[in-house]
């Protein structure tokens, strides 16, 4: 296994990493490994990438669809 040293991380980022790790019940080092692993992993499918990118914006609420008017089918000349 390789080692990686990251310098000049601002205090706020370290604090947020510490809190995030504590919520998971793991060390900051393990949380950093998980974040890096997820960041470089390719999604299995393109749809998975879309969910990763856009689902945080839609959590907790359902999208409302507009009311639509029902139309009669188009007729063809005989």
C-alpha positions in Angstrom: 0.0 0.0 0.0 1.1 3.5 -0.8 1.1 6.5 1.6 -0.1 10.0 0.8 0.6 13.1 2.6 -1.6 16.2 2.0 -0.3 19.5 3.2 -1.9 22.9 3.7 -5.4 21.8 4.4 -7.4 24.6 5.9 -8.6 24.3 9.4 -12.3 24.4 8.4 -11.8 21.4 6.1 -10.1 19.4 8.8 -12.9 20.2 11.2 -15.5 19.1 8.7 -13.6 15.9 8.1 -13.3 15.2 11.8 -17.1 15.7 12.3 -17.9 13.6 9.2 -15.7 10.8 10.5 -17.2 11.0 14.0 -20.7 10.6 12.6 -19.6 7.4 10.8 -17.8 6.2 13.9 -14.5 5.9 12.1 -11.1 7.7 12.1 -10.4 10.8 10.0 -7.9 8.8 8.1 -10.4 6.2 7.2 -13.0 8.8 6.2 -10.4 10.5 3.9 -9.6 7.1 2.3 -13.4 6.5 1.7 -13.8 10.0 0.2 -10.8 9.5 -2.1 -11.9 6.0 -3.2 -15.4 7.3 -4.1 -14.0 10.4 -5.9 -11.9 8.3 -8.3 -14.2 5.3 -8.8 -15.9 5.2 -12.1 -19.7 4.6 -11.9 -21.0 1.3 -13.1 -23.6 3.0 -15.3 -24.2 6.5 -16.6 -27.4 6.6 -14.6 -25.5 6.1 -11.4 -23.4 9.1 -12.2 -26.5 11.2 -12.8 -27.9 10.1 -9.4 -24.6 10.9 -7.7 -24.6 14.4 -9.2 -28.2 15.4 -9.0 -29.9 13.5 -6.2 -28.6 15.8 -3.4 -30.6 18.6 -5.0 -33.9 16.6 -4.8 -33.7 14.8 -1.5 -36.7 15.1 0.8 -39.1 16.4 -1.8 -41.0 15.0 -4.8 -40.9 16.7 -8.1 -44.3 18.1 -9.0 -45.5 17.4 -12.5 -47.6 20.1 -14.2 -51.2 19.4 -15.0 -51.6 18.3 -18.6 -54.5 18.5 -20.9 -55.7 15.3 -22.5 -56.0 15.5 -26.3 -58.0 13.4 -28.6 -55.9 11.2 -30.9 -55.1 12.7 -34.3 -57.4 11.5 -37.1 -56.2 10.3 -40.5 -58.1 11.0 -43.8 -59.7 7.9 -45.3 
